């Protein structure tokens, strides 16, 4: 079975992050720069996140089975939540190390090597993150989107560390290094909290975005063969949307007609929001229930 675009993109992220972890940690420990080491830890977290994303994508691509009739798409949301936890933990570690460096300052050496590795990191992450964002958008992958955000964050933090190394090089103010590391940690923490909220949003089966729900409502409102519709519920698992609702027919409609219209609506909605799984329940027209609903009692 050939590898999907999502799997290939996640594999590229793993290779990229592995290279950066080795380079950053090697130069960071040789130079004594806590900001470069912080970036190495950040890339190590990105590597772990990329591995989690790769595994989750492979699981999410498995077809539905007896134990998972709705498929395995939630694996991507779980992956995003795990990545967010790793990011928050990394931010706390970086702040701790930076404070220790401020209280017990040490000279930063081999600044040229540090500058070179951070410039390389920024360039590589720009290229890889742009590719991941494109594939995540086209394949609607939460796991790849989270991984792309990690790498995009790494670009900004790498530029921040480059600034710190340059200032230290020119002025000899070694306190700039840990201060920038704290700034890196704050940015990482912000991304981690944002990803946490987004992953929980999917795991709690929140409804689809308003724009997508409006597209469903537009299809239903344009259908003249039904009397009304209600109980529209939506959620998302991986990149698959799950939609169910009730449509109401007047009592002179035959069962065959109602079934045909329901099938057509399921297909139209599924095509509009593909990939999507749509289930429509058919209700008979009941004037008493309509009056109750109009009165707001149920």
Secondary structure, 3 states (H helix, E strand, C coil): CCCCHHHHHHHHHHHHHHHHHHHHHHHHHHHCCHHHHHHHHHHHHHHHHHHHHHHHHHHHCCCCCCCCCCCCCHHHHHHHHHHHHHHHHHHHHHHHHHHHHHHCCCCCCCHHHHHHHHHHHHHHHHHHHHHHHHHHHHHCCHHHHHHHHHHHHHHHHHHHHHHHHHHHHHHCCCHHHHHHHHHHHHHHHHHHHHHHHHHHHHHCCCCCCHHHHHHHHHHHHCCCCCCEEEEEEEEEECCEEEEEEEEEECCCCCHHHHHHHHHHHHHHHHHHCCCEEEEEEEEECCHHHHHHHHHCCC
